[in-house]
Structures are given as C-alpha cells and as structure tokens.
Amino acid sequence: MSELNIQRGYAVKGRKGLDHWHPLLEEWLLCIERYCRVAAWQDAPFIYTERANIGVLAGAAWRSGRTALEEFQCGKGAGREEKWKGRADLYLSCDNHEDMIEAKFEWLSLISAKHTKTQVEAVLQAAVSDARNTQDGDEELKCHGVAFLPVWQKQSEKRKADVDERIRMVVSGLMKSNAHAVAWCFPERYRSVVNDAGNITPGVIMAISNIAYV
C-alpha cells in the first residue's frame, strides 16, 4: 500500500452510476482540509456526528457546482409497502444528475484497522437499507447509501510510525470494500492532535454505494 497517499484521496470504482461524483469527492477533501486550516489545525468537522458530515458533503456539492438540500422531504416506502411522507438526509442536483443520500456514521478504531473492510461494509449496508426506502417516483433520481467513519486511537497508544501504518491499513480495507466509491482524508497537521478525552482522531473515510447496483 506504499503507493497510496494516506493524507487524502478518492476512487470511483467501475461504472456504477457515480462517474459524476469525481468533482464532488475532490471538493469534499478540500472542505475538510479548509475547516482544519481555519481551526488552526486544532479541530476537524468529521468528529461532530452524522449531521455535521452530511453538512460537509452538502458544502462540497455547492462548491462543485451542484445544489444541495439537507433533510429533503420525499416519499418513503420500498416495494409494495404503503408509502409515507419522510425525509432523505441529502438531495444533490446538477445539470444532468439528481442524487438522494441516506447516510450512517460510526467511529472506527485504528487499533482494529485490520477489520476496516468488514466495518465499512456493515455501516454502508445500514445506509443502503435506508436508501432502499427512499422513493420519489422518478427513475432519473438515484438513491445512494453513504457511510462516514471517522477514526480514533488513544493517545497513550500512539507512535507516529504505528499510526501511519494503521492509516494505510484503514485505506487499504476501504479500497477492498464493496463500496462503489470511496474517499479518505487524514490531514497531516491535524493527525497528532489530542482531544480532551486523550484520543487522537486523525481522519475520516467515506464509502458510497449506488443501490441500483447492490
């Protein structure tokens, strides 16, 4: 995995209806790094729950030329189930594409980095399950599950070489997952910041699945 840039990167795998996500993923990385920079490298947006992470993705959408609305009202119900009024976590739109997002958030321990693939797929499956219940009657609007997984480790267990190697394991596991697109951001100047709980939270990974291909 030495060829991977552990600081930042993204990949859209194959032709799974996510080719238009390239600019969005690039801006997502830049939004995270900008927040960290404005916070003098003492804070990061991805540590603040699912809603904060959805907000960063929405901001990246606007910066990449899309429009975005969080908590978007839409119909709900899969298959033959009775439909009901509900909300999707995020709606994205550009000239030729519309996307509806259902997201999940879960912390990932660097100590358990070798299990990243399994954890990514479990959290992503929960998001995909919610996305399957999102209906709007428009075949052109695509629904996706998105998993946000910030990583953490106790400061007492931190040695730089070990942290960097575990981050490589995390990124490797993410790449090997069944997600259709992935992205990761581990800002170098934030990577060693210790929070009030005595932990480091060096970065975040994101995985996306288009439910049409699951």
N, C-alpha and C positions, 0 to 999 in steps of 0.2 A: 504493500500500500504506500510505498515511499513516493510514488508519482502523484498521489492525491495531495491537493492543497488543503491542509486541515483548518486553515483560517476561514476559508469561505469557498462556496461552490454550489453548483446545482447540476442536475441532469434530468432530461426528459427522455424516458425510455420508449423506444419503438414508436409506433403510430397508434397511440391510444387516445386520440382526440384532444391532446394537450399541447400540440405544437405552438399554439398561440400564447402559451404561458412563459416562454423564454424571457420576454421583456419584464413580465410581472415578477418572476423569480429574481432577476437581476436587481430590480428596484427594491424587493424585499430585503435583500442583503444590504443594500445601501441605506435603507431606512433604519435598520438595526444599528449599523455602524455609526450613522449620524447621531442617533439618540445617545449612544455610548459616548461619542465625542463631545456632544453638548453637555452631557452629565460629567464631564471631566474624567471619563473612564472609571467612574465610581458607581455606576448604575447601568441597568440594561432593561429593555422593555419586555423581554420574553419571560421574566420571572414573575410577572404580575397576572397570572391566571389566564384562562381561555379567552375572556373578553378582550384583554389587552392584546393578545396575539392576533385575534381577529382584526382588531383596530389597526395594527401594523400592516397586515395584509391588505386591508382596505386603503390605507395610505399609499402603499406601494402601487395599488391599482390606479389611483388618481395620478400618481407621478408617471405611470407608464402610458397615460393617455386614455385610460378606461374611466368609467363611472363606477361608483360603489355605494351600496346601502347596506348597513348592518340591520339585523332584526327585521328582515324584509317579510312583509305579510304575503302568505301564499297558501294554496290548498295543501292539505296533508292527507295521506292515506295511500297504502300500497295495494296493488292487485284489486280484489273485489271488495276490500274493506270499505265501509262507509267513510266518505271524505269529511274532513272538518277543517275549519279555519285555524291556521297556525302561523308560525314564523320560521324562516330559514335564518341561519346565522349570518349569511352574507350573500348578497347578489352583486355580480360583476357584469359589466357590459362594455363592449367596444363595437366598432363598426360592423363586424361580421360574426361576433360570438356573444352569447349570453351564458353565464355560469351561475349555478346556485351551489352554495357551500354549506355543508354541515361539518362542524369541527369538534374535536376532542383534545383534551390537554392532560398530560400526565408527566410527572417527573421521572427521569431516568438516572440511575446511579452509575457513576463512572466505574465504581468497583465491580459492577455487574455488566461491564461493557460487552463481554463476550455473548451476552444474551440480547443484544440490541435488536437483531433481526426479529426474534420472537416477540419482543415487546412492541416494536413498531407495528408489526402485523396485527397484534391484538388490539391496540388502540385504534389503528386505521380501520379494522373491521367494525368496531363500535361506531365510528363515524360513518362508514359506508351503510350500516344498518339504518342510521337516522336519515341518511340521504335517500335511501330507497322509499322512505315515507313522504318525501317531498315531491309533490305533484303540482303541475300547473296547467296541464292540457296542451302544452306547446312542445312539439317534438324537437324544435330547434334549441330549446334551453336545456343545457346539460347539467346534471347534478353530480357533485363530487364529494367524497369524504376526505377530510384533511386532518392529519394528526400533528399536533405540536408537542414536542418532547424536549423541554429544557433539561440539561444535565447538571448534576451536582456531585460534590465529594466533600467529606470532612477535611478541613484544613490540616488537621493533625496527620492525615494520610497522604498529604501532598508532597511529591517531589517532582520537579519540572519534567524530567525525563519520563517518569511514570505517567504523568498527566497527559503529555503529548502522545505517548504510545496508546493510552486508553482512548483518547480522542480519535486516533487513527482506527482503533477497533470499532468505535461507535460509527464512524463514517463508513467503514467497510461493511458493517452489519446493515446500515441504512441502504447502501448501494445494492446489497444482496437481497433485500426485502422484495416482496411482490408489488410494491408501490409502482405506479405508472410515472411518477415524477418525484424527485427528492431535492432537498436543499439543506444546507447547513451553514452556520455562522458561529465562529469562535474567535471574536475579536482579540488580537494578541495582547493589547494593552489592558484589556479587562479580565483576561484569563486567570490572573492570580489574585483578584480582589476577594477579600474575605468579608462575609456579611456578619451581621450581629449574632447569628446563630453559630458562627465559627465554621461556616461552609464556604467553598468556592462554587460558583455557578458559571462555568467558563463559556457556555454557549448553548445553542439550541439546534435541533434538527426538525425538519418538516417533511411529511410524506403525503402524497396526494394519490387518490385512486378515482378514476372515472367509472361510475357504477355501470355504465353501458358495456364495460369490458371485464366486469368482475363475475 
